[in-house]
Amino acid sequence: MVLVAVTGPVGSGKTTVLSSLVLWGKEHLKSVDGFLAIPQARRVPRKGAQQYFLQMIASGKTIPFARRDESLSPPYQIDPLALTEVSAWATSLSDLHPLSLLVLDEFGPMEARGQGHMGHWEILRRSNPEVVVVAVRDNSLRDIEQRLGILFDLVIDATTPDALSKLQALVLHHSDWTRVGQFGAAAGGFEATVGAALHETRLPFTGLFLSIVQSLVMMYAGDRLTDRSRLMWVPFISAGLKALSPYGGRLRPMLAITVQGFLFTIATTILGWNVFGILVGGWFVGAWAALQGVVLQYIFIGDNLFPAVDIVIRWAASQLHLNMPGVITLIFLWMLLCGSLSAFVTMIAWLRRHKVPARLTAMLSKGTRGVAGNFAAPTWGVAVRRGLHDLLRPLFWAPVIVVAAVVVMTGSSWEQAMWIVVRAVTVGWVLFSVARLFDPRKLLSWLQRKGHWGPAMALSRALHSQPEKTDDSSNSKPGT
């Protein structure tokens, strides 16, 4: 279920927007239901009307609902017959096929107190509509969220010119973005928990295993998307959630997730969603798993990396009396092997894709549990300190020391060796700090400000676990 709020003050046009959405929905969707609050005799602009009727969308029936009474607070008296009819209608939805669109107009001060239409919410929620659009008084938005027990996936201002077009696009494409958020959350949760634990063990082939898992997640996520270019947001969301993990390093897994997801998406976009595209996409994921460490070390150390490693390999080969190829050849062969293994596993899974493995289903249901908590936004000072902590890891220093030692042993000056160390420390500290500074919640705010509702909705659903409703609010009388 996707939950959308259409906000604005009294008389701002919320009902007009919802009426237009209903007319459009009846032409384009399988099923539309709900109710609209029709005002009568609004004497003062931006003030409540003297009377409200509920227009039931499916039946077209109009029900006298509320009449203004200044002695009450909020100042409306509810018709008890309307309360009975709405309750019966809400209960009847559970016997029908889930609605494509459910429109509820509107939730205001009474609902913020747990009264009014809020009394029907749990019944409506159990009917499992695909998209629920609720008109909400703008000054009651956060209170309504708390009462609903679920965060709004998207909030649209009814006064904006593109409010209707945003709603139409969401209804048409929400399933894609819901799927993107679901798989992004699962992949991010897996990487931030299982992945972090595996990285800490320093077991061999951990990176390759996690890369193959990501390739499988990408394949399953994209299989049912109507627009597979949206698949790129799965690794973006996963990498963003990794940034919120309190465990392990950030730079290497975030870079791996992002680049591998990009390569997989590019391959399947160019070659198509077929065996060949999946095969090449899976190969790219495994190849990057083999290549990323080399790329990072080259960024840290520079041009001295390959000659120094080549010297070490040839020395080891001579001691063992082996005929070893050069470092570039070894890297290519390792990349070919890892890519082929990833491609093979991904292709086999694709051929059996209609049966989702139980472990993946468990990942999807678990989502981001234990990952996206209420962590404080990172500051530059915190990021720099944590970047320094990442810099102290033995995995960073081992290749730097080896290369510096080889440079000295082959006749170069100590100054050149020190320059290698200084360069590695400086570049590494900057990159580790930048990775620590990234906050997906800021990305979410930016997406929302720029109007990118699809990625924003997917990221929002991945970031926020849905709290259980614990307040049994009064349902004695609905309000407007």
Secondary structure, DSSP 8 states (H G I E B T S, - for coil): -EEEEEEESTTSSHHHHHHHHHHHHHHHSS-EEEEEEEEE---STTS--SEEEEEETTT--EEEEEEE-TTSSSSEEE-HHHHHHHHHHHHHGGGS---SEEEEEEE-HHHHTT-GGGGGHHHHHHT--SEEEEEEEGGGHHHHHHHHTS--SEEEETTSTTHHHHHHHHHHHHHHHHHHHHHHHHHHHHIIIIIHHHHHHT-TTHHHHHHHHHHHHHHHHHTT-SSGGGGGHHHHHHHHHHHT-SSS-SHHHHHHHHHHHHHHHHHHHHH-SSHHHHHHHHHHHHHHHHHHHHHHHHHHH-TTHHHHHHHHHHHHHHHTT-----HHHHHHHHHHHHHHHHHHHHHHHHHTTTS--HHHHHHHHHTTTTTS-------HHHHHHHHHHHHT-HHHHHHHHHHHHHHHHTT--HHHHHHHHHHHHHHHHHHHHHHHH--HHHHHHHHHHTT-HHHHHHHHHHH------------S----
